[in-house]
Amino acid sequence: MEICAERVQRIIQAIILGFIFLLAGLHMLKAAFLLMLAMMIMLLIAGFTGFCPGLIILKKVFPPCKCEETKEK
């Protein structure tokens, strides 16, 4: 299994969701809500426009996944 930008992005999203659960469990509901709202907005922007700044940055550090390379060619 090779590490690629899209996989790293999904791992980071899972970590953020875990952090949101932690905040909610610690009764920091306002912070959890704001973080969840920000994540939802970013995912909607990426879904509708295809623009994802985090993925652009990750592709500078990690190679794109092979399935993404074949789609682009």
C-alpha positions, 0 to 999 in steps of 0.5 A: 500500500503506497501513501498518496495524497488522497489517502492522506487527505482521508486519514486527516479527515478521520482524525478531524472527525475524531477530534470533533467527537472528543470535543463533543464528549468533553462538552465543548459543543460550540467548538465541536459544532464550529469545527464540524460546520467548517469541515462540512463547508469545505467538503461541499465546496470540494464536491461542487467545484472540485477545488480542494486547497488541502489536496493541492497542498498534499499533492506537493508533498505526496504523489497522487493516487494511481487511480487519479493519474489514469483519470487525468490522462 
